[in-house]
Amino acid sequence: MAKTKAPNLIRTIALLWRTLVEDIFDPYRPELHYMRGPGPKWHEKHRIAAPSATAGLGGLTEATA
């Protein structure tokens, strides 16, 4: 009976070790990829409230791509 429990115990310990190492050294950091600034909806909503950057150009407008 001890023969069948030993491989199972070793397998369980190996699985726990692998899980622990993966959790500690996981390179994925979602806070670096979550939000990269305001999107188009935010710009659309706040475009009116922002002062015009073209007011001092004497009627010339900036080209946008």
C-alpha positions as protocol buffer text, in pm:
chain_id: "A"
residue {
  index: 1
  type: MET
  ca { x: 0 y: 0 z: 0 }
}
residue {
  index: 2
  type: ALA
  ca { x: 289 y: 241 z: 67 }
}
residue {
  index: 3
  type: LYS
  ca { x: 413 y: 175 z: -286 }
}
residue {
  index: 4
  type: THR
  ca { x: 102 y: 327 z: -446 }
}
residue {
  index: 5
  type: LYS
  ca { x: 93 y: 632 z: -217 }
}
residue {
  index: 6
  type: ALA
  ca { x: 457 y: 738 z: -272 }
}
residue {
  index: 7
  type: PRO
  ca { x: 429 y: 818 z: -648 }
}
residue {
  index: 8
  type: ASN
  ca { x: 100 y: 998 z: -582 }
}
residue {
  index: 9
  type: LEU
  ca { x: 265 y: 1201 z: -305 }
}
residue {
  index: 10
  type: ILE
  ca { x: 563 y: 1284 z: -525 }
}
residue {
  index: 11
  type: ARG
  ca { x: 331 y: 1383 z: -810 }
}
residue {
  index: 12
  type: THR
  ca { x: 128 y: 1605 z: -576 }
}
residue {
  index: 13
  type: ILE
  ca { x: 439 y: 1774 z: -438 }
}
residue {
  index: 14
  type: ALA
  ca { x: 570 y: 1830 z: -792 }
}
residue {
  index: 15
  type: LEU
  ca { x: 238 y: 1981 z: -898 }
}
residue {
  index: 16
  type: LEU
  ca { x: 234 y: 2213 z: -596 }
}
residue {
  index: 17
  type: TRP
  ca { x: 594 y: 2319 z: -662 }
}
residue {
  index: 18
  type: ARG
  ca { x: 523 y: 2388 z: -1030 }
}
residue {
  index: 19
  type: THR
  ca { x: 213 y: 2590 z: -944 }
}
residue {
  index: 20
  type: LEU
  ca { x: 403 y: 2790 z: -682 }
}
residue {
  index: 21
  type: VAL
  ca { x: 689 y: 2868 z: -921 }
}
residue {
  index: 22
  type: GLU
  ca { x: 446 y: 2971 z: -1198 }
}
residue {
  index: 23
  type: ASP
  ca { x: 258 y: 3201 z: -961 }
}
residue {
  index: 24
  type: ILE
  ca { x: 574 y: 3365 z: -827 }
}
residue {
  index: 25
  type: PHE
  ca { x: 747 y: 3418 z: -1162 }
}
residue {
  index: 26
  type: ASP
  ca { x: 443 y: 3493 z: -1378 }
}
residue {
  index: 27
  type: PRO
  ca { x: 552 y: 3765 z: -1624 }
}
residue {
  index: 28
  type: TYR
  ca { x: 195 y: 3878 z: -1703 }
}
residue {
  index: 29
  type: ARG
  ca { x: 113 y: 4207 z: -1533 }
}
residue {
  index: 30
  type: PRO
  ca { x: -236 y: 4323 z: -1633 }
}
residue {
  index: 31
  type: GLU
  ca { x: -190 y: 4669 z: -1485 }
}
residue {
  index: 32
  type: LEU
  ca { x: 59 y: 4740 z: -1764 }
}
residue {
  index: 33
  type: HIS
  ca { x: -191 y: 4652 z: -2036 }
}
residue {
  index: 34
  type: TYR
  ca { x: -526 y: 4759 z: -1896 }
}
residue {
  index: 35
  type: MET
  ca { x: -566 y: 5126 z: -1980 }
}
residue {
  index: 36
  type: ARG
  ca { x: -348 y: 5326 z: -2214 }
}
residue {
  index: 37
  type: GLY
  ca { x: -524 y: 5659 z: -2200 }
}
residue {
  index: 38
  type: PRO
  ca { x: -858 y: 5805 z: -2297 }
}
residue {
  index: 39
  type: GLY
  ca { x: -1027 y: 5653 z: -2598 }
}
residue {
  index: 40
  type: PRO
  ca { x: -1225 y: 5806 z: -2883 }
}
residue {
  index: 41
  type: LYS
  ca { x: -1550 y: 5825 z: -2685 }
}
residue {
  index: 42
  type: TRP
  ca { x: -1382 y: 6028 z: -2412 }
}
residue {
  index: 43
  type: HIS
  ca { x: -1230 y: 6265 z: -2669 }
}
residue {
  index: 44
  type: GLU
  ca { x: -1564 y: 6303 z: -2842 }
}
residue {
  index: 45
  type: LYS
  ca { x: -1736 y: 6388 z: -2514 }
}
residue {
  index: 46
  type: HIS
  ca { x: -1471 y: 6636 z: -2397 }
}
residue {
  index: 47
  type: ARG
  ca { x: -1389 y: 6803 z: -2728 }
}
residue {
  index: 48
  type: ILE
  ca { x: -1632 y: 7093 z: -2665 }
}
residue {
  index: 49
  type: ALA
  ca { x: -1496 y: 7171 z: -2317 }
}
residue {
  index: 50
  type: ALA
  ca { x: -1133 y: 7200 z: -2437 }
}
residue {
  index: 51
  type: PRO
  ca { x: -1013 y: 7542 z: -2556 }
}
residue {
  index: 52
  type: SER
  ca { x: -954 y: 7569 z: -2927 }
}
residue {
  index: 53
  type: ALA
  ca { x: -587 y: 7530 z: -3023 }
}
residue {
  index: 54
  type: THR
  ca { x: -651 y: 7685 z: -3367 }
}
residue {
  index: 55
  type: ALA
  ca { x: -789 y: 8017 z: -3237 }
}
residue {
  index: 56
  type: GLY
  ca { x: -452 y: 8195 z: -3265 }
}
residue {
  index: 57
  type: LEU
  ca { x: -370 y: 8074 z: -3617 }
}
residue {
  index: 58
  type: GLY
  ca { x: -556 y: 8354 z: -3797 }
}
residue {
  index: 59
  type: GLY
  ca { x: -812 y: 8134 z: -3968 }
}
residue {
  index: 60
  type: LEU
  ca { x: -571 y: 7854 z: -4059 }
}
residue {
  index: 61
  type: THR
  ca { x: -654 y: 7511 z: -3933 }
}
residue {
  index: 62
  type: GLU
  ca { x: -430 y: 7222 z: -3842 }
}
residue {
  index: 63
  type: ALA
  ca { x: -431 y: 6916 z: -4066 }
}
residue {
  index: 64
  type: THR
  ca { x: -539 y: 6598 z: -3894 }
}
residue {
  index: 65
  type: ALA
  ca { x: -476 y: 6247 z: -4015 }
}
